[in-house]
Amino acid sequence: MQDDAHKTGAGPPFGNRPQTSLNDSWNAEVQDNNIVPLTRDQAEKLFGPEVSRPSRVTLFRVVVAQMVLSLGATLLWWLFYK
């Protein structure tokens, strides 16, 4: 009996599962169409004048950081593996 209720979605919810009805439909594409980008002036009003400066995180810095961390982890593994 409980297996049938679980298969059809009827019955009490289990755990912390949100209670939704079968008529609730959420469409990410429709929600994404409502996003309007900010203009530079609006962004500066909200986040301050430094919002326009370029990011200090570049692809080169990310790759170098990954290489350093990988080499450090390898060195630690090599030192303490024995």
C-alpha positions, 0 to 999 in steps of 0.5 A: 500500500505504501509503495503505491503511494510512494510511486504515485507521489501521494501520501506524506512527504519523506524527510525534508522534501518540499511539499509541491503540488503536481500543478507547480511547474518551474521553468528555468528558461522562462525565469532566465528571460526575466533577467535584465543586465545593469548599466554601468551607472546602475552598477556603480550606484549599487556596488561603488565606483570600483565595480568598473575596474578589471578583475585581478583574477586572470586565467594565467593566475588561476593556472599558475596557482593550480600548478603551485598547489599540485606541486606542493601536494605532490611534494608533501605526499612524497615526503610523508608517504614513506 
